[in-house]
Structures are given as C-alpha cells and as structure tokens.
Amino acid sequence: MWKDEYLDLMFSNDPKKLNSLEGITLKFFNIPQSLYKYRRIDEYSLANLTNDTAWFSRATGFNDPYDSSLTINNKEHNPIHKEGLENIAREFNVPLEEIESLNTKDTLEHILYNYTKLKHNPEILATTVEKYIEGTDKEFEKYVKNISDVFQEKVFASCFSEDPTSMLMWSHYADNHKGMVIEYNFNNLDLDNQKQIMTGLHPVYYTSELLNLDNYRDVQGKISVHTLAAINKSVEWEYEKEWRIIVHNETDEIGFNLPIIKPSSIILGARVEEIHKNRLSLEAKKKGIPLKQIKLDKSSYHLEVVEF
C-alpha cells in the first residue's frame, strides 16, 4: 500500500529509509481526486467558504483526547529520574551502573547479594531504591504527560476526508446532516504558491498503539515527530478516512485561518435548512462551482451525492 511506503520515506525510524523528496512525489501522485471537509453552517464556515480559507484547530480542541499525543517507555530519558539514581549511587558509594541495573523491583535482591559488605545496611539501600522507583513512577507519568501536552499545544490541523457520504461524519461534524461538505481538488495545487499545503498535507495512519518516542531516537532532528504524532490515530477512527494539513505554530490562540485552494463544489446535507440552501446557492454561483446535495437512499442505509 502506498501509504505505508510514504510513512517509511517521510517518518521511518531507520535513517537509511528516509527520503522526503521521494515521499512528497509519491504523495503527489496518490492524492485522491477530491478531499472533503465536513462543516456545520455558521458565520465561521461561511467566511471560510467565501474567502477560500480553512480553519486550523489546535490538537487539544479535537474530539479525540489522544489526538497528536505520544508516549515514552524508557525512564532513562527522564532527567529527573536519572539525577535521582545518581544521587543514590553517591550516597551509598555504589557504581551508577549497578543502581541502574536494579531499576525494577524484581531485581532489588541482586544488591543484597553483591553488596553485603557495604558499610551501609544493604537492606536500607534496596529499600531506598525501591521507594525511589515507586516515587518516580508517578513523576515519570507526569514527565510523559508534559511532553505529550507540549506536542498537542504546538500542532494545528485542518481535517479532510476521502468520503463525502459517511453517515457518522455527517452526524458528528456537519450538524446532524443540516450542515455542508466542501469539496477540494488538491490535484490542482499550484506548487509554487501553495507549497505549504502540499508539504503539510498527509494521510492519517490508524494504529492500535500510541506513538512511542523511544523508537525515534536515531532520527531525532531528521523527521518531524510533531507531524508524525498528528497523523497517528486509533483504529477506532478509521472510518473517517482522514487527511490533514499540519501546521506547527507557537501561538496561544485556539486556532487560526489560512488560505487554501478554491473549493470545487459545495454539498448540502440532507436536512439543510432553506435559508442556508439559498445562501449557499448564491455562493456557488458566485464562485462558479457546482452545488450538490446528499440524497437518502429509499431502500438501504446509504447516502448519495446528487446535483442540486
């Protein structure tokens, strides 16, 4: 599958596999003909439509609490944990390597055997390390959460789908079928003037595991781990068939608008209100693009896009 190849070229944890130029080229030739943005109809979505802009929301504002988050398994990467072990090693005059080897409760008895001749009671040392481990477990959880929070705070995304007829997405993101879907043709990108869109646009990968930062130490600085975290989602969201334009920003705002390509059509929800139907009909004429609508199939649970 080309998406797996793309992931390796852009975000592999093996430096030898990385080739961003090949990855972008591969993506360019595999972007779907159309991608779709589900929206409720309000002053904000209408302004985006009129101005050819898209709203980029902070990851913390999405409906998935795991969005753009990650984990770390190796406590050695926690500077607080490392410093504490060094202090214990100095206090008991024991090599740091030995203390680190005891960094799980089931190996603490090892120290009783190897250091029975210490001037300090070996049981005291074992207890000290054990209590330290218990304490740093909580500190480590905070450490991992802080890193994950930083990632979520810096990542902004505008989300699209390959599917304009998802019953669930019309319900969740388009005001219970009273909203709209805006269709975009990303194959018509002007690569000179819209480079940010092309480089920031990625397919989402669905997985059962959180992104583990430990696995990417060898490619630190060579890939955007922020972006990788933002395009990894739980398999429970796979029905969304999502693509995202990812932007990293230090702003304190909850989000912002950025220019995007002109829509190729507007699709009205099956329950769209008459006032919105008239407003969007005028907007479609002004832009010279088709106006379409979702039709409910009479014999099955199926949505169909028809000309308005």
C-alpha positions, -999 to 999 in steps of 0.1 A, spaced: 0 0 0 14 34 -10 6 50 24 29 25 42 57 34 17 50 71 22 53 67 60 87 50 57 100 76 33 89 105 55 89 92 91 108 60 93 128 54 125 155 40 102 176 68 88 185 48 57 149 47 46 142 84 48 138 103 15 114 133 18 116 142 -19 106 107 -29 79 108 -3 64 141 -14 65 129 -51 47 96 -41 20 115 -22 15 139 -51 7 110 -75 -16 93 -50 -37 122 -35 -74 114 -41 -91 133 -69 -112 150 -42 -110 155 -4 -139 167 16 -144 190 46 -174 185 68 -188 217 84 -218 230 102 -232 261 86 -224 292 106 -207 326 102 -173 310 105 -177 282 79 -194 307 56 -165 331 59 -140 303 52 -160 294 21 -162 330 9 -126 338 15 -111 305 4 -96 298 38 -95 269 62 -97 268 100 -67 252 117 -75 240 152 -51 231 180 -49 194 186 -62 198 221 -95 211 206 -103 179 187 -128 153 199 -101 126 203 -83 130 236 -54 111 222 -50 134 192 -13 142 185 -2 125 217 26 101 223 43 80 249 78 72 262 87 38 279 123 43 288 127 62 321 163 69 313 151 97 291 136 114 322 163 138 336 147 138 370 148 100 372 185 99 361 195 126 386 178 107 414 197 75 407 230 94 405 223 108 440 216 73 454 248 60 438 268 87 455 251 83 489 258 46 491 291 46 472 278 22 446 285 24 409 257 40 390 256 11 366 247 -12 395 219 11 406 205 13 371 205 -25 369 182 -25 399 157 -3 383 129 -27 387 115 -42 419 122 -78 409 160 -72 406 164 -55 440 175 -87 457 206 -86 435 221 -58 456 217 -78 488 239 -105 473 266 -82 458 269 -55 484 266 -74 518 300 -59 528 289 -23 523 292 -1 555 255 7 549 230 -19 556 222 -35 521 185 -38 530 184 0 535 199 6 501 174 -18 485 145 -1 503 158 33 492 159 23 456 125 6 458 109 36 473 126 58 447 112 37 419 77 39 433 80 77 436 95 82 402 68 61 386 44 90 393 70 116 383 76 97 351 39 97 343 39 135 347 70 138 326 55 118 297 22 138 300 41 171 299 59 161 267 26 149 251 9 181 261 36 202 245 31 183 213 -6 188 214 -2 225 221 21 232 191 2 212 165 -26 227 144 -45 209 118 -73 212 92 -90 180 86 -105 164 54 -119 130 44 -118 108 13 -155 101 18 -184 127 14 -211 101 22 -202 90 57 -233 88 79 -213 92 111 -193 122 99 -224 140 86 -238 135 121 -207 144 141 -192 172 121 -220 186 99 -247 195 124 -266 162 121 -269 164 83 -280 201 84 -245 213 75 -224 210 44 -194 193 29 -169 214 9 -151 195 -18 -115 204 -27 -94 191 -56 -58 190 -43 -46 177 -77 -49 213 -89 -24 227 -65 0 254 -77 32 240 -62 50 274 -64 23 293 -45 8 266 -24 38 247 -12 27 248 24 -4 229 16 14 202 -3 42 197 22 17 199 52 -9 175 37 -7 139 50 -29 109 51 -38 97 86 -25 63 98 -47 42 120 -30 21 146 -37 3 179 -5 17 196 4 52 207 34 67 191 65 58 212 91 85 211 118 60 223 116 44 188 127 76 171 160 85 189 181 76 158 162 101 136 159 129 160 161 162 140 157 143 107 119 139 108 90 160 123 79 139 152 52 166 159 37 158 124 41 120 129 22 123 162 -6 143 145 -12 118 117 -13 87 140 -48 79 153 -66 50 169 -81 24 146 -115 33 160 -113 64 138 -105 46 106 -140 51 92 -131 88 88 -105 81 60 -88 113 71 -62 135 56 -47 165 74 -29 197 66 -5 200 96 10 233 107 33 239 137 28 272 155 38 288 188 6 309 191 -15 309 222 -47 311 201 -70 281 199 -67 282 161 -64 304 130 -74 307 93 -50 301 65 -55 305 27 -64 273 9 -74 264 -27 -108 273 -41 -135 247 -35 -145 225 -64 -181 221 -51 -204 225 -22 -225 196 -9 -256 203 12 -267 180 39 -299 160 36 -316 182 63 -302 216 53 -324 245 62 -340 266 34 -322 298 44 -288 281 42 -297 264 10 -304 298 -6 -273 314 8 -250 286 -4 -267 285 -38 -257 322 -42 -222 314 -30 -218 285 -55 -229 307 -84 -205 335 -73 -176 310 -73 -187 293 -104 -188 258 -88 -215 231 -87 -239 229 -58 -249 194 -48 -269 177 -21 -270 145 -2 -299 122 -10 -311 94 13 -315 61 -4 -350 48 -1 -341 11 1 -309 10 21 -287 28 47 -269 47 20 -261 84 12 -258 96 -23 -244 128 -37 -267 143 -64 -267 175 -84 -288 202 -68 
